[in-house]
């Protein structure tokens, strides 16, 4: 069998020049930020100007004439718009009362479309003012409790809070709202004390949090409210259609630049939390390796010594300002891991040194893995492609050596062929896309001339000019490895390889982003608008559904949390007419046998056993519906998860022959685990310092194992009857 620690030979590609990214960047912080104090006493009134009304009408016109989704601007849209606005303002259903919501529904459910066409913003103002009044009143009560040393929190209660409040109605009255807020505050205190903070420290941390939220609410102005209101409308069309206020427009345009410094992460606001959408390949966060998609950032610490600042409830632009920084400076992020719920005490501290995106780290890279099956040994070339990049300037200047995904991959393939590899894996995990042109030219390396993708615009015009135009560079066995973060251009390439039957697609279902956006100026701000959709050469869309692998591997990401289907109002999957195209060889008869061998390794390979244990634990955590406000129950729960994590790790170490930290208590710590219990090849020599499992590497290794079994079949070394 393949060993994770077998000999590897690195094949380097030259330096990358250009890639489209959204890094966080450019904010110099030389000293510890001043602590947040209750310094904002006056409430900024919401007074809309003519510009916001004109912008509202312009948005309606753009959406009516250019949006891909065809939605009538009528009373039905008005009702949805109102509900979305209420939800955006109060996602946890914690501030407004049922009476407020019912009042607004009676007044505005069928009126927002008419008011918008007149440029009238009064409804947005009235609803926001009510929301802000309710929120400020609750925060005042909360602060009075926190600042009163005589107020004692009850941690012996049997009460619980729902993990997800999306499906729970607003409080029936002020008393119910007060009870909810007391429970929420108790939970906040309990979480901080479970993370080893004293009562006074926990109170101070929450006082800073609520003072910050109080200040933010008081400082909100008409432009901020217009942004909330307009985005409640645009998001009804699809999750990638957004309104940018003038300040957000500036940030968006800055983030498109390639010379920025920061951590290299794409962030979004989910309810009161700042959530990581993705990390930029080659950026500091990517190289650090700890920050991941769906992590939620809850605190930020400047440098190594400054206190953490709680950012729950902050606007995204304020969070970005805190994270940006000079090259070489350090920022610490306290995050809730993706597999934990935001109401738990679980926090991870990640330290990142700010820098420019390391473009050389973003280029295609190759390595050769030696794989043994017990029947045959194979050399498998792996090409890791983090994004689809293209040096447009060098291309325009007709530089024959311009940098691109395709050119770099071609060089690696030729090196592989000189070294006589038996097969090639294209690793597109975490590849969020990039150049559409590159997705077509990369496909060209593996298929003879033919279509690659179809694009349909909002007027139903279909374009098919993205094609493979040359004879294939590589003709040998091919696998494409994808995961839930493989999106856009990655899905075009993987879909084309699958449709041509040119290779085997392996991994987990891809992201499902099959849309194209454009940005247009408005009288005030900008709108990012979905204008077209991608379709495979079979006529099937990649939207929503993504690319479905031929062979599934365990996936790190829950499809309910990550991917197009996790968003509200995604455009639907559909299909158009297909394009005639050749097909290569149908390998599907081999898949059941390959899956059977894979499932055997899931039960015997130490790395895969550990991986499945981690995934099972994540599923169990995500399945929790409520969280307890009882200290004893929470401590028991924490001890359970710590013991479970330790048992998983110790089981893996025993199987790999790695000494436990306390050898004398080995039998007590994992009494049920011995080396005889794990069926693994004794040739698994453990490298020095390899004392932590690498889950990403485990999946690549398993892909190589599956490919080696596949090569055995192709060479006649195994038969389907062998199963």
C-alpha positions as CSV (number, residue, x, y, z in Angstrom):
1,X,0.0,0.0,0.0
2,X,0.9,3.6,-0.4
3,X,2.8,5.1,2.5
4,X,2.4,8.8,3.4
5,X,6.1,8.9,4.1
6,X,7.2,7.5,0.8
7,X,9.9,9.3,-1.3
8,X,8.6,12.5,-3.0
9,X,10.4,14.5,-5.7
10,X,9.4,18.1,-6.1
11,X,8.9,19.6,-9.5
12,X,8.9,23.4,-9.2
13,X,7.1,25.8,-11.5
14,X,8.4,29.4,-12.0
15,X,7.1,32.5,-10.1
16,X,3.4,33.5,-10.5
17,X,2.7,37.0,-11.7
18,X,-1.0,37.6,-11.6
19,X,-4.1,36.2,-10.0
20,X,-7.5,37.7,-9.1
21,X,-7.8,37.8,-5.3
22,X,-9.7,39.5,-2.5
23,X,-7.0,39.9,0.2
24,X,-7.5,41.9,3.4
25,X,-4.9,44.6,3.4
26,X,-3.3,48.0,4.0
27,X,-4.0,49.3,7.5
28,X,-1.0,50.3,9.6
29,X,-1.3,49.7,13.4
30,X,1.7,50.8,15.3
31,X,0.4,50.7,18.9
32,X,-2.2,48.8,20.8
33,X,-5.6,50.1,19.9
34,X,-7.3,52.1,22.6
35,X,-9.9,50.2,24.6
36,X,-13.5,50.7,23.6
37,X,-15.3,53.0,26.0
38,X,-18.9,54.3,26.1
39,X,-17.9,57.6,24.3
40,X,-20.7,58.0,21.8
41,X,-23.6,59.6,23.6
42,X,-25.6,61.2,20.7
43,X,-27.6,59.1,18.3
44,X,-27.0,59.8,14.6
45,X,-30.4,60.5,13.1
46,X,-31.4,58.6,10.0
47,X,-32.0,61.4,7.4
48,X,-32.1,60.2,3.9
49,X,-31.1,62.5,1.1
50,X,-32.2,62.7,-2.5
51,X,-29.2,60.6,-3.6
52,X,-30.4,57.6,-1.8
53,X,-33.9,57.8,-3.3
54,X,-32.4,58.2,-6.8
55,X,-30.1,55.3,-6.2
56,X,-33.0,53.2,-5.1
57,X,-34.8,53.8,-8.4
58,X,-31.5,53.1,-10.3
59,X,-31.2,49.7,-8.5
60,X,-34.7,48.8,-9.5
61,X,-34.0,49.6,-13.2
62,X,-30.7,47.6,-13.2
63,X,-32.4,44.6,-11.6
64,X,-35.3,44.7,-13.9
65,X,-33.3,45.0,-17.1
66,X,-30.0,43.2,-16.5
67,X,-30.3,40.7,-13.6
68,X,-30.1,37.0,-14.7
69,X,-32.9,36.1,-12.3
70,X,-36.3,37.2,-13.8
71,X,-38.3,38.6,-10.8
72,X,-41.3,40.9,-11.2
73,X,-41.2,44.1,-9.1
74,X,-44.6,43.7,-7.5
75,X,-46.4,43.1,-4.3
76,X,-45.0,39.6,-4.0
77,X,-41.5,41.0,-4.2
78,X,-42.4,43.7,-1.7
79,X,-43.4,41.1,0.9
80,X,-40.1,39.2,0.4
81,X,-38.1,42.4,0.6
82,X,-39.7,43.4,3.9
83,X,-39.1,39.9,5.4
84,X,-35.4,40.0,4.3
85,X,-34.9,43.5,5.7
86,X,-36.3,42.5,9.1
87,X,-34.2,39.3,9.0
88,X,-31.0,41.3,8.1
89,X,-31.5,43.8,10.9
90,X,-32.4,41.2,13.6
91,X,-31.2,37.8,12.4
92,X,-31.2,36.3,15.9
93,X,-34.8,37.6,16.5
94,X,-33.6,39.2,19.7
95,X,-34.6,42.8,19.5
96,X,-37.8,43.4,17.7
97,X,-41.1,42.2,19.2
98,X,-43.8,40.2,17.4
99,X,-46.0,43.3,17.7
100,X,-43.4,45.3,15.8
101,X,-43.1,42.8,13.1
102,X,-46.8,42.4,12.7
103,X,-47.2,46.2,12.5
104,X,-44.6,46.5,9.7
105,X,-46.2,43.6,7.8
106,X,-49.6,45.2,7.9
107,X,-48.2,48.6,6.7
108,X,-45.6,47.6,4.2
109,X,-45.9,44.0,2.9
110,X,-47.4,45.3,-0.4
111,X,-46.0,48.8,-0.4
112,X,-42.2,48.6,-0.7
113,X,-42.2,48.2,-4.4
114,X,-44.4,51.3,-4.9
115,X,-42.4,53.3,-2.5
116,X,-39.2,52.3,-4.2
117,X,-40.4,53.4,-7.6
118,X,-41.1,56.8,-6.1
119,X,-37.7,57.0,-4.4
120,X,-39.4,57.0,-1.0
121,X,-37.2,55.6,1.8
122,X,-39.5,56.2,4.8
123,X,-40.2,52.5,5.4
124,X,-36.5,51.8,5.7
125,X,-36.1,54.6,8.3
126,X,-39.2,53.7,10.4
127,X,-38.2,50.1,10.7
128,X,-34.6,50.8,11.4
129,X,-35.5,53.4,14.1
130,X,-37.7,50.9,15.9
131,X,-35.0,48.2,15.7
132,X,-32.3,50.6,17.0
133,X,-34.5,51.8,19.9
134,X,-35.3,48.3,21.0
135,X,-31.6,47.2,20.7
136,X,-30.3,50.2,22.6
137,X,-32.8,49.7,25.4
138,X,-31.8,46.0,25.8
139,X,-28.1,46.9,25.7
140,X,-28.6,49.5,28.4
141,X,-30.2,46.8,30.7
142,X,-27.4,44.4,29.8
143,X,-24.7,46.8,30.7
144,X,-26.4,47.7,34.0
145,X,-26.3,44.0,35.0
146,X,-22.7,43.6,33.9
147,X,-21.6,46.7,35.8
148,X,-23.4,45.8,38.9
149,X,-21.1,43.6,41.0
150,X,-24.1,42.6,43.1
151,X,-25.8,41.0,40.2
152,X,-25.2,37.2,40.3
153,X,-25.6,35.0,37.3
154,X,-27.3,31.6,37.8
155,X,-25.2,28.8,36.4
156,X,-27.3,26.0,38.1
157,X,-30.4,26.5,35.8
158,X,-31.9,23.8,33.6
159,X,-32.5,26.4,30.9
160,X,-31.1,26.0,27.4
161,X,-30.9,28.2,24.3
162,X,-31.4,27.1,20.7
163,X,-28.2,27.0,18.7
164,X,-30.0,28.3,15.6
165,X,-32.6,31.0,16.1
166,X,-33.5,31.4,12.5
167,X,-36.7,29.4,12.7
168,X,-37.8,30.8,16.1
169,X,-40.2,33.7,16.2
170,X,-39.5,37.1,17.7
171,X,-40.3,37.6,21.4
172,X,-44.0,38.0,22.2
173,X,-43.5,41.1,24.4
174,X,-40.9,43.1,26.4
175,X,-40.8,40.5,29.2
176,X,-40.0,37.7,26.8
177,X,-37.4,39.8,25.2
178,X,-35.8,40.6,28.6
179,X,-35.8,36.9,29.5
180,X,-34.1,36.0,26.2
181,X,-31.5,38.7,26.8
182,X,-30.8,37.5,30.3
183,X,-30.3,34.0,28.9
184,X,-28.0,35.3,26.2
185,X,-26.0,37.3,28.6
186,X,-25.7,34.3,31.0
187,X,-24.4,32.2,28.1
188,X,-21.8,34.8,27.2
189,X,-20.6,34.9,30.8
190,X,-20.6,31.1,31.1
191,X,-18.6,30.7,27.9
192,X,-15.9,33.1,29.0
193,X,-15.6,31.5,32.4
194,X,-15.3,28.1,30.8
195,X,-12.4,29.5,28.8
196,X,-10.7,30.2,32.2
197,X,-11.6,33.9,32.7
198,X,-12.4,35.1,36.1
199,X,-15.9,36.7,36.7
200,X,-14.4,40.2,36.7
201,X,-12.5,39.5,33.4
202,X,-15.6,38.0,31.8
203,X,-17.7,41.0,32.8
204,X,-15.2,43.5,31.5
205,X,-14.9,41.6,28.2
206,X,-18.7,41.7,27.7
207,X,-18.9,45.3,28.8
208,X,-16.5,46.2,26.1
209,X,-18.5,44.1,23.6
210,X,-21.8,45.8,24.4
211,X,-20.3,49.3,24.6
212,X,-19.0,48.7,21.1
213,X,-22.3,47.5,19.8
214,X,-24.0,50.5,21.5
215,X,-21.6,52.9,19.8
216,X,-22.1,51.2,16.4
217,X,-25.8,51.5,16.7
218,X,-25.6,55.2,17.7
219,X,-23.3,56.0,14.8
220,X,-25.3,54.4,12.1
221,X,-26.3,56.9,9.4
222,X,-28.5,57.0,6.4
223,X,-25.9,55.5,4.1
224,X,-25.5,52.5,6.4
225,X,-29.2,52.0,6.6
226,X,-29.6,52.3,2.8
227,X,-27.0,49.6,2.4
228,X,-28.9,47.2,4.7
229,X,-32.2,48.1,2.9
230,X,-30.9,47.8,-0.7
231,X,-29.1,44.5,0.0
232,X,-32.3,43.1,1.4
233,X,-33.6,43.6,-2.1
234,X,-30.6,42.6,-4.2
235,X,-30.1,39.3,-2.2
236,X,-33.6,38.3,-3.3
237,X,-32.2,37.9,-6.8
238,X,-29.2,35.7,-5.9
239,X,-26.5,35.6,-3.1
240,X,-23.9,37.2,-5.4
241,X,-25.9,40.3,-6.3
242,X,-24.9,43.1,-3.8
243,X,-25.2,46.8,-3.3
244,X,-22.0,48.6,-2.2
245,X,-22.2,51.9,-0.4
246,X,-19.6,54.5,-1.4
247,X,-17.3,53.2,1.4
248,X,-17.8,49.6,0.5
249,X,-17.2,50.4,-3.2
250,X,-13.8,51.8,-2.2
251,X,-13.0,48.7,-0.2
252,X,-14.1,46.4,-3.1
253,X,-11.9,48.2,-5.6
254,X,-9.0,48.2,-3.2
255,X,-9.4,44.5,-2.6
256,X,-9.1,43.8,-6.3
257,X,-5.6,45.2,-6.3
258,X,-2.6,42.7,-6.2
259,X,-0.1,44.8,-4.2
260,X,-1.9,44.7,-0.9
261,X,-0.6,43.6,2.4
262,X,-2.6,41.8,5.1
263,X,-3.6,38.2,5.9
264,X,-5.2,37.2,2.6
265,X,-8.7,36.2,3.5
266,X,-12.2,36.8,2.1
267,X,-14.6,37.7,4.9
268,X,-18.3,38.2,5.2
269,X,-20.9,39.0,7.9
270,X,-23.1,36.2,9.1
271,X,-25.6,37.4,11.7
272,X,-23.4,39.1,14.3
273,X,-20.3,37.2,13.3
274,X,-17.4,37.8,10.9
275,X,-17.1,34.6,8.9
276,X,-14.2,33.4,6.7
277,X,-15.4,32.7,3.2
278,X,-12.0,31.5,1.9
279,X,-8.3,32.1,2.4
280,X,-6.3,33.4,-0.6
281,X,-3.9,30.9,-2.0
282,X,-0.4,32.0,-1.3
283,X,-1.4,34.5,1.3
284,X,-0.2,34.7,4.9
285,X,-3.4,32.9,6.3
286,X,-3.0,30.2,3.7
287,X,0.7,29.7,4.5
288,X,-0.1,29.7,8.2
289,X,-2.5,26.8,7.6
290,X,-4.8,27.3,10.6
291,X,-7.5,29.7,9.4
292,X,-10.2,27.9,7.3
293,X,-13.5,28.6,5.5
294,X,-16.5,28.9,7.8
295,X,-14.3,29.8,10.8
296,X,-15.9,32.8,12.7
297,X,-13.6,35.5,14.0
298,X,-14.7,36.8,17.3
299,X,-11.7,38.7,18.7
300,X,-8.7,40.5,17.3
301,X,-5.4,41.2,19.0
302,X,-2.8,43.5,17.6
303,X,0.8,42.2,17.9
304,X,1.8,39.7,20.4
305,X,1.1,41.7,23.6
306,X,-2.0,43.8,23.1
307,X,-5.3,42.7,24.6
308,X,-7.9,41.0,22.4
309,X,-10.8,43.2,21.3
310,X,-14.2,41.5,20.9
311,X,-15.6,42.2,17.4
312,X,-18.9,40.4,17.7
313,X,-21.6,42.7,16.2
314,X,-19.1,44.9,14.4
315,X,-19.6,46.0,10.8
316,X,-17.5,44.2,8.3
317,X,-15.6,47.3,7.2
318,X,-14.6,47.9,10.8
319,X,-13.3,44.4,11.2
320,X,-11.3,44.7,8.0
321,X,-9.7,47.9,9.3
322,X,-8.6,46.0,12.4
323,X,-7.1,43.1,10.5
324,X,-5.3,45.1,7.8
325,X,-1.8,46.0,8.6
326,X,1.8,46.7,7.6
327,X,4.0,44.0,6.1
328,X,5.8,42.1,8.9
329,X,3.4,43.1,11.7
330,X,1.5,40.5,13.6
331,X,-2.2,40.0,14.2
332,X,-3.9,37.4,16.4
333,X,-7.3,36.1,15.7
334,X,-9.5,34.3,18.1
335,X,-11.9,32.2,16.1
336,X,-14.8,29.7,16.6
337,X,-13.8,26.7,14.5
338,X,-16.1,25.8,11.6
339,X,-17.2,22.6,13.2
340,X,-18.2,24.3,16.5
341,X,-21.4,26.3,17.1
342,X,-21.1,30.0,17.8
343,X,-22.8,29.6,21.2
344,X,-20.1,27.3,22.7
345,X,-17.0,28.4,24.6
346,X,-14.7,26.8,22.0
347,X,-12.1,29.3,20.7
348,X,-8.8,28.9,18.8
349,X,-6.1,31.6,18.7
350,X,-4.4,32.0,15.4
351,X,-1.3,34.2,15.0
352,X,-0.5,35.5,11.5
353,X,2.3,37.7,10.3
354,X,0.9,40.2,7.7
355,X,2.5,40.2,4.3
356,X,1.8,40.5,0.6
357,X,0.4,37.5,-1.0
358,X,3.3,35.2,-1.8
359,X,2.6,34.8,-5.5
360,X,5.2,32.0,-5.9
361,X,3.1,30.0,-3.4
362,X,0.1,30.5,-5.6
363,X,1.6,29.0,-8.7
364,X,1.0,25.5,-10.0
365,X,3.4,23.1,-8.3
366,X,4.2,19.4,-9.1
367,X,5.5,16.5,-7.1
368,X,6.0,12.8,-7.9
369,X,4.7,10.2,-5.5
370,X,5.9,6.7,-5.5
371,X,3.0,4.3,-4.8
372,X,3.0,0.6,-4.2
373,X,-0.1,-1.7,-4.3
374,X,1.6,-5.0,-3.4
375,X,1.3,-6.0,-7.1
376,X,3.0,-3.1,-8.9
377,X,4.8,0.2,-8.1
378,X,3.8,3.4,-9.8
379,X,5.0,7.0,-10.1
380,X,2.1,9.4,-9.9
381,X,2.6,13.0,-10.7
382,X,0.5,15.4,-8.7
383,X,-0.1,19.0,-9.9
384,X,-1.5,21.3,-7.2
385,X,-3.3,24.3,-8.8
386,X,-4.5,26.8,-6.2
387,X,-6.1,29.2,-8.7
388,X,-6.6,30.0,-12.4
389,X,-4.2,32.9,-13.0
390,X,-3.0,34.7,-16.0
391,X,-0.5,37.6,-16.5
392,X,-2.7,39.7,-18.8
393,X,-0.1,42.4,-19.2
394,X,2.6,40.0,-20.4
395,X,0.1,38.4,-22.7
396,X,-0.8,41.7,-24.2
397,X,2.9,42.5,-24.7
398,X,3.3,39.1,-26.5
399,X,5.8,37.8,-24.0
400,X,6.3,34.2,-25.1
401,X,7.0,33.2,-21.5
402,X,4.0,34.9,-19.9
403,X,2.9,33.3,-16.6
404,X,-0.4,31.4,-16.5
405,X,-1.9,28.3,-14.9
406,X,-1.8,26.6,-18.3
407,X,1.8,27.4,-19.2
408,X,3.1,26.4,-15.7
409,X,1.1,23.2,-15.8
410,X,2.4,22.4,-19.3
411,X,6.0,22.7,-18.1
412,X,5.3,20.4,-15.2
413,X,3.6,17.9,-17.4
414,X,6.6,17.8,-19.7
415,X,8.9,17.3,-16.8
416,X,6.6,14.5,-15.6
417,X,6.8,12.9,-19.0
418,X,10.6,13.0,-19.0
419,X,10.5,11.2,-15.7
420,X,8.0,8.7,-17.1
421,X,5.3,9.0,-14.6
422,X,2.5,6.5,-14.9
423,X,-0.4,8.8,-14.2
424,X,-1.3,12.4,-13.2
425,X,-3.5,13.9,-10.5
426,X,-4.7,17.5,-10.9
427,X,-5.4,18.7,-7.3
428,X,-8.1,21.5,-7.4
429,X,-9.0,21.4,-3.7
430,X,-9.6,24.9,-2.3
431,X,-9.3,26.4,-5.8
432,X,-11.9,29.1,-5.9
433,X,-11.5,29.9,-9.6
434,X,-10.0,32.8,-11.4
435,X,-9.5,33.3,-15.2
436,X,-12.3,31.8,-17.4
437,X,-9.8,31.7,-20.3
438,X,-7.4,29.6,-18.2
439,X,-10.1,27.0,-17.4
440,X,-10.4,26.5,-21.2
441,X,-6.7,26.5,-22.0
442,X,-5.9,24.1,-19.1
443,X,-8.6,21.7,-20.5
444,X,-6.8,22.0,-23.8
445,X,-3.7,20.2,-22.3
446,X,-5.8,17.0,-21.8
447,X,-8.3,16.9,-24.7
448,X,-8.1,17.4,-28.4
449,X,-9.9,20.4,-30.0
450,X,-13.5,20.9,-28.9
451,X,-15.8,22.9,-26.7
452,X,-15.2,23.5,-23.0
453,X,-18.0,25.6,-21.6
454,X,-21.2,27.4,-22.6
455,X,-22.2,30.8,-21.2
456,X,-25.8,32.1,-21.3
457,X,-26.6,35.7,-20.5
458,X,-29.8,37.3,-19.1
459,X,-31.1,37.7,-22.7
460,X,-30.7,34.0,-23.4
461,X,-27.8,34.5,-25.7
462,X,-25.5,31.4,-25.6
463,X,-21.7,31.8,-26.2
464,X,-19.5,28.8,-26.9
465,X,-16.2,30.4,-27.8
466,X,-14.2,29.0,-24.9
467,X,-12.7,25.9,-26.6
468,X,-9.7,23.6,-26.5
469,X,-7.9,24.4,-29.8
470,X,-4.8,22.2,-29.8
471,X,-3.9,18.5,-29.6
472,X,-3.7,17.3,-26.0
473,X,-0.3,17.7,-24.3
474,X,-0.8,14.7,-22.0
475,X,-2.6,11.5,-23.1
476,X,-2.1,9.2,-20.0
477,X,-4.4,8.3,-17.1
478,X,-5.8,11.3,-15.3
479,X,-7.6,12.0,-12.1
480,X,-9.0,15.4,-10.9
481,X,-9.3,15.9,-7.1
482,X,-11.9,18.4,-6.0
483,X,-13.6,19.4,-2.8
484,X,-16.4,21.7,-1.6
485,X,-14.2,24.8,-2.1
486,X,-13.4,24.0,-5.7
487,X,-15.5,26.7,-7.5
488,X,-16.2,28.5,-10.7
489,X,-13.2,28.0,-13.1
490,X,-12.3,24.8,-11.2
491,X,-15.8,23.5,-11.9
492,X,-15.6,24.3,-15.5
493,X,-12.3,22.4,-15.9
494,X,-13.5,19.4,-13.8
495,X,-16.9,19.3,-15.6
496,X,-15.2,19.3,-19.0
497,X,-12.8,16.5,-18.1
498,X,-15.8,14.5,-16.8
499,X,-18.0,15.2,-19.8
500,X,-15.2,14.1,-22.2
501,X,-14.7,10.9,-20.2
502,X,-11.1,12.0,-20.2
503,X,-10.4,11.3,-16.5
504,X,-11.8,10.3,-13.2
505,X,-13.2,13.0,-10.9
506,X,-12.6,12.2,-7.3
507,X,-13.3,13.9,-4.0
508,X,-16.4,15.7,-2.7
509,X,-19.1,17.7,-4.5
510,X,-17.8,21.1,-5.7
511,X,-19.0,24.5,-4.6
512,X,-21.7,25.0,-7.2
513,X,-21.0,28.6,-8.3
514,X,-22.0,28.6,-11.9
515,X,-22.6,32.4,-12.3
516,X,-20.7,35.4,-13.6
517,X,-20.9,38.9,-12.0
518,X,-20.3,42.4,-13.3
519,X,-20.0,45.7,-11.3
520,X,-21.8,48.8,-12.3
521,X,-21.8,52.3,-11.0
522,X,-24.9,53.8,-9.4
523,X,-25.7,57.5,-8.5
524,X,-24.4,56.5,-5.1
525,X,-22.2,53.4,-4.7
526,X,-22.1,50.4,-7.0
527,X,-24.0,47.2,-7.7
528,X,-22.4,43.8,-8.3
529,X,-24.8,42.0,-10.5
530,X,-25.1,38.4,-11.7
531,X,-25.4,38.6,-15.5
532,X,-24.8,35.1,-16.9
533,X,-24.5,31.4,-16.0
534,X,-22.0,28.7,-17.0
535,X,-23.2,25.4,-18.6
536,X,-21.2,22.3,-19.3
537,X,-20.9,21.0,-22.8
538,X,-23.6,18.4,-22.0
539,X,-26.0,21.4,-21.4
540,X,-26.0,20.9,-17.6
541,X,-25.4,23.9,-15.3
542,X,-22.7,23.9,-12.6
543,X,-24.9,26.2,-10.6
544,X,-26.1,25.0,-7.2
545,X,-25.5,21.3,-8.0
546,X,-21.7,21.7,-8.6
547,X,-19.6,18.9,-10.1
548,X,-20.5,15.5,-8.7
549,X,-17.4,13.2,-8.3
550,X,-17.3,9.8,-9.9
551,X,-15.7,8.5,-6.7
552,X,-16.5,10.2,-3.4
553,X,-13.9,10.8,-0.7
554,X,-14.7,12.0,2.9
555,X,-15.2,15.8,2.9
556,X,-14.1,18.4,5.5
557,X,-17.0,20.7,4.7
558,X,-20.7,20.3,5.4
559,X,-22.7,21.2,2.3
560,X,-25.3,23.0,4.6
561,X,-22.5,25.4,5.7
562,X,-20.3,25.8,2.7
563,X,-21.2,26.1,-1.0
564,X,-23.8,27.7,-3.2
565,X,-26.6,25.6,-1.7
566,X,-25.9,27.0,1.7
567,X,-26.9,30.5,0.6
568,X,-30.3,31.9,0.6
569,X,-31.9,32.4,-2.9
570,X,-29.3,30.7,-5.0
571,X,-30.1,30.5,-8.7
572,X,-31.5,27.1,-9.6
573,X,-29.8,24.3,-11.4
574,X,-31.0,24.0,-15.0
575,X,-29.8,22.9,-18.4
576,X,-29.7,24.0,-22.0
577,X,-28.9,22.2,-25.2
578,X,-25.7,20.2,-25.3
579,X,-22.8,20.5,-27.8
580,X,-21.6,17.5,-29.9
581,X,-18.3,16.4,-28.5
582,X,-16.1,13.3,-28.6
583,X,-15.7,11.0,-25.5
584,X,-12.6,9.1,-24.5
585,X,-12.9,5.9,-22.4
586,X,-15.8,5.0,-20.1
587,X,-14.2,3.9,-16.8
588,X,-17.4,3.7,-14.8
589,X,-17.4,-0.2,-14.7
590,X,-14.3,0.0,-12.6
591,X,-15.7,2.4,-10.0
592,X,-17.6,-0.1,-7.7
593,X,-14.4,-2.1,-7.3
594,X,-12.3,1.0,-6.6
595,X,-14.9,2.1,-4.1
596,X,-14.8,-1.3,-2.4
597,X,-11.0,-1.1,-1.9
598,X,-11.3,2.4,-0.7
599,X,-13.9,1.4,1.9
600,X,-11.6,-1.3,3.2
601,X,-8.8,1.2,3.7
602,X,-11.3,3.5,5.6
603,X,-11.4,0.7,8.2
604,X,-7.7,-0.2,8.3
605,X,-5.5,2.9,7.3
606,X,-4.6,4.9,10.5
607,X,-4.8,8.2,8.7
608,X,-8.2,7.5,7.3
609,X,-9.5,6.1,10.6
610,X,-8.4,9.3,12.3
611,X,-10.0,11.4,9.5
612,X,-13.3,9.6,9.8
613,X,-13.3,10.0,13.6
614,X,-12.8,13.7,13.2
615,X,-15.6,14.0,10.7
616,X,-18.0,11.9,12.8
617,X,-17.2,14.2,15.8
618,X,-17.9,17.3,13.7
619,X,-21.2,15.9,12.5
620,X,-22.2,15.2,16.1
621,X,-21.3,18.7,17.2
622,X,-23.2,20.3,14.3
623,X,-26.2,18.1,15.1
624,X,-26.8,19.8,18.5
625,X,-30.0,21.8,18.6
626,X,-29.6,23.5,22.0
627,X,-26.9,24.6,24.4
628,X,-27.1,24.4,28.2
629,X,-26.8,27.3,30.6
630,X,-25.8,24.9,33.4
631,X,-22.2,25.1,34.4
632,X,-21.9,21.4,35.5
633,X,-23.5,20.2,32.2
634,X,-21.2,22.4,30.2
635,X,-18.1,21.2,32.0
636,X,-19.1,17.6,31.5
637,X,-19.7,18.3,27.8
638,X,-16.3,19.9,27.5
639,X,-14.5,17.0,29.2
640,X,-16.3,14.6,26.9
641,X,-15.1,16.3,23.8
642,X,-11.5,16.7,25.1
643,X,-11.4,13.0,26.0
644,X,-12.8,12.1,22.6
645,X,-10.3,14.2,20.7
646,X,-7.4,12.8,22.8
647,X,-8.6,9.2,22.3
648,X,-8.7,9.8,18.5
649,X,-5.2,11.2,18.5
650,X,-3.8,8.5,20.7
651,X,-5.3,5.8,18.6
652,X,-3.6,7.3,15.6
653,X,-0.3,7.6,17.3
654,X,-0.3,3.9,18.5
655,X,-1.1,2.8,14.9
656,X,1.7,4.9,13.5
657,X,4.2,3.8,16.2
658,X,4.5,7.3,17.7
659,X,5.2,7.3,21.5
660,X,2.5,8.8,23.6
661,X,3.4,11.8,25.7
662,X,3.1,9.7,28.9
663,X,4.1,6.2,28.1
664,X,3.6,4.9,31.6
665,X,-0.1,5.7,31.4
666,X,-0.6,4.4,27.9
667,X,-2.6,1.4,28.9
668,X,-4.9,3.6,31.1
669,X,-5.4,6.3,28.5
670,X,-6.3,4.1,25.6
671,X,-6.9,0.7,27.2
672,X,-8.9,-0.5,24.2
673,X,-6.2,0.4,21.7
674,X,-3.2,-1.7,20.7
675,X,-1.2,-2.1,17.6
676,X,-2.9,-5.4,16.9
677,X,-6.2,-3.6,16.6
678,X,-5.0,-1.6,13.6
679,X,-4.4,-3.4,10.3
680,X,-1.7,-1.3,8.7
681,X,1.4,-2.0,6.5
682,X,4.5,-2.2,8.7
683,X,6.4,-0.4,6.0
684,X,4.7,2.9,7.3
685,X,8.0,4.4,8.5
686,X,7.2,7.5,10.5
687,X,9.3,10.6,9.7
688,X,10.8,12.6,12.6
689,X,8.4,15.3,13.9
690,X,5.4,13.7,12.2
691,X,3.5,13.7,15.4
692,X,0.3,15.3,14.1
693,X,-2.1,13.9,11.5
694,X,-2.3,15.9,8.2
695,X,-5.9,15.4,7.1
696,X,-5.4,17.1,3.7
697,X,-2.4,14.9,3.0
698,X,-4.4,11.8,4.0
699,X,-6.9,12.5,1.3
700,X,-4.3,13.1,-1.3
701,X,-2.6,9.9,-0.3
702,X,-5.9,8.0,-0.5
703,X,-6.4,9.5,-4.0
704,X,-3.0,8.1,-5.0
705,X,-4.0,4.7,-3.5
706,X,-7.2,4.6,-5.5
707,X,-5.3,5.6,-8.6
708,X,-2.8,2.8,-8.1
709,X,-5.6,0.3,-7.8
710,X,-7.1,1.8,-11.0
711,X,-3.7,1.4,-12.8
712,X,-3.6,-2.2,-11.7
713,X,-7.0,-2.7,-13.4
714,X,-5.9,-0.9,-16.6
715,X,-2.8,-3.0,-16.8
716,X,-4.7,-6.2,-16.2
717,X,-2.9,-6.8,-12.8
718,X,-6.3,-7.0,-11.1
719,X,-9.7,-8.0,-12.4
720,X,-13.2,-6.9,-11.5
721,X,-13.9,-10.5,-10.5
722,X,-11.3,-10.2,-7.7
723,X,-13.8,-8.5,-5.5
